[in-house]
Amino acid sequence: MANTETSNHLSQIQIQSYWENGFLCPIPAISPQQCQDWRAQLETIEGDWLDNGLPRALNIYKRVNAHVVMPLAYEIAAHSAILDGVEGILGLDILLYSTEFLIKEPRTKHVVTMHQDLA
């Protein structure tokens, strides 16, 4: 059943499109500069992690629920412009349950298929 609450940030057309199609895209939430800044921070964290001598990449160890131990993950997940889109669909009573980084490095042969998280 569709959420009957209205949002100040998503239009009724966007909300209706989500409920009809199961997705809403694009939703401009952050600037290209903010994206670059977050990416640079994540790459620094990844580099520092590998320098600790662990045999596998950061996303193997901190892929799920990263917001619990990585302030950057929480900052992204709790960013007000990102939450505006989520709240426009689910309403204001939401809880951050899980964050996940899906990282596919350039020129890798690793396959990251389309997926849907049903949890």
N, C-alpha and C positions, 0 to 999 in steps of 0.2 A: 504494500500500500504506500502511496506517495506521501511524503511529508506535507502537511497542510500549512506549515509556518511559512511566512514570506521572509525574504532576505533583502537587506539593503544593498547587497553586493552582487547578487545574481538576479537577472531579470526573470520574470515568469516564463518567458520563452526558453531561456537557458535551463531552468528547472524542469520544465515540461520535456525538453529535448533529452535531458538526462534520464528521466523516468521512462521515456519512450525507447531510447536507444541503449541505455545501460552505461553510457559514458558521456562526458562533456569535454570537448576539446576545440580550440585551445582556451585556456583560462590564463590570461596574463597576470601573474602574481608578483614576479620579481623582475628587476631590471637585468639587462645583460651584465652590467658591472657587478651586481650582487651575486649573480651566478658565477662569474669569474672569481670573485673573492672567496666564495664558499668552496669552489673547486680547488683553488690554491691552498686553502686551509686543509682540506681533506688530503691533498697530495703531500703536504708537509707531514701530516699525521701518519700517512702510509709510509713515507720515507723514514721517519723516526722509528716507526714500528719495526721495519726491516732491519734497521741499524742495531736493534736489540738482539739480533742473532736468532730470531725465531724462524723456523724453516718455511713457514707459509705466509701468504699475504694477509694483511689486516682484515680484509672482508671475510676471510675464512673464520676468524676468531670473533670478530665484532660485527658480523653481518646482521644479526637479528637482535632487537632491543638495544641497539647502540646508544639510544638516548639516555640510558641508565648510567653509562660510563663515559660518554663522549659529549661534552657540552655543545659541540658543533651540531651533532645530530639532533639534540633537543632544540637548539636555536632554529634549525631548518623546520623541524616538525611543528614547532609552536609559533612560527612566524605569522603575524596577524593577517597578512594578505593571503597566505596559503590557507589559514583557518577560515577566512571569509568564504572561500569556495566550498569548503567542507561543511561549514555551518549553513550555507545556503541550501544544501541538500538534506543534511541530517538534523538541523536545528542547533540550538545553542548548548544543549546538554550533551557534551561529548567528552570523552576521556582518551588521552594518548595512551594507547595500549602497546603499540609496537612500532618501531621504525626499522627500516631495512635499507641497506645500500646494495643496489644491483650494479656491480661494476664490471664492465667489459672493456678490457684494454684494447687499444688500437692494434690492428694486424694480428690479433690472436685467432687461433683456430677454435677456441672455446665457443660453444653455442649457448646463447641466451635466448630461449624461445619466448614467444608471447605467452603470457600466463594471466591467471586471475586468482587473486588471493581471496578465498572464500571464508577464511577464519574471521 
